[in-house]
Amino acid sequence: MALQSYNMGSGFIPFALEHGGYSKEVAIQFSQLMAAKNGWPRYGDVDYVEHVLRYYHSGDGKVVVVGDGTQRFDVEKVHNFMKKFLGQPYVWGGENTGCWRV
């Protein structure tokens, strides 16, 4: 659900929860609804999750991301690092496009 929401915006999550959770069918419904609402021929990429997940592979018992073969990282290690910031407010500012205030 998080992957599809990254592509379709935060409105996808409540829509998906009201329609039984994430599925490609729910993504299609949301895409059609938003396209019609905005008068656009399409909205988002209903295949986004499939596109992203094709780069995830299981290797030596850990989940890693493999792009062109030159970069690999331990998703669990990154996730554990990020969990330290749960509950911290996100604040725009600083020298980057955004930063967490810790």
Protein Blocks (a to p, Z undefined) as FASTA:
>chain_A
ZZmmmmnojklmmmmmmnopaafklmmmmmmmmmmmnopabecjfklmmmmmmmpcceeh
iacddfehpaccdfklmmmmmmmmgoiacdeedjbfbdcdZZ
